[in-house]
């Protein structure tokens, strides 16, 4: 095999993605339809009620601060490993390897969580049509589709995600517009109830405001994956920056507008009662949180829209699976190329896809799904809630490391002004530190791992978890230490990784 051929089979295909393609991957990863139907109603009841839209604005601002330093660093490093390359550049290779391990944990766990939700929703949707197929079979079918598509050229996946994501975003905006421009709103448009700081932060970070903000942070996971596609973009130095800001703007804007419409459609003063009434099944409140958005769609647009959205939830979840499959496989590729993991993971196929990384990602997924199925664990209460909570905590921890790395790097090097390289990242660290505190304090609520006899919705229930909860909380920290040790021990691999990051 010639040198050129070898290079082609160990490098990602360049110039395949523009700003729009990367944005589609990122917005798809956030699964906005799934978040709007699953997260928002819970945040409204247990959190700050009608002020949930303000919580999304607050979190969006924190992530914009993070993105200032993040995108400044993207001008210095273009690497499919993104986060670990940035951390390695600023804080040293060993810390970079530790962050890489945590990043992989985050992306693997969030994809597995989505598999659980996808399988459960498919079983429920088709069960209503008389087709009885267990959730894990639906997961296996989705797994086949995701694996096949992730082995194709990355731009093909972007086009598919573009269609699926476009449809779900459009449907939500149509419903939001119908509500916001309606003349039959219960209380009109109450901006103060949803955006006044006094209402957004009512109850304090230890109480209802903290719960809403915690759920809002969970809705943004995946936005940072823009840099992962830098090597495959048309112009990495410009594309990643633009895609990051577009992604945050779209996700924050979408959640803010649609949630504000939902609150207005129900009446700001009656939000909690309305959510409970619309989502209760057989006396169990929040048993069907998706019914909140669907009932509003029926009321303000028509039954056909609710029916359409019930199917778009499924495509939203599938799009999220594909997005995180691509992100995880590229992390494995970058770590294989850098020498941290076996070099065979750096192999790509003729279409430029990291096929060994795809294979490993898919094997991990199907094994975990099989384990949950064999032990008859619930796909939502266990697979989804447990692992999605771990993923959010893990990614926020890495984002803190990235922000610190940006500050350290630009103290020693030129390439960013004071705002980009120091002030904005420092403010982001403070915001992310608050997020970590809230995520750990409210992990019992997020993951459903509260200690016996503890009501996780009460302010005084902070940190009161069962043993499993503490194992899940500590997992990202333990994985970081493992990665750190691997980085310290493997000197030869460090040399390869240094060369890869600096190239």
Beta strands, then each sheet from edge to edge (+ up, - down):
end
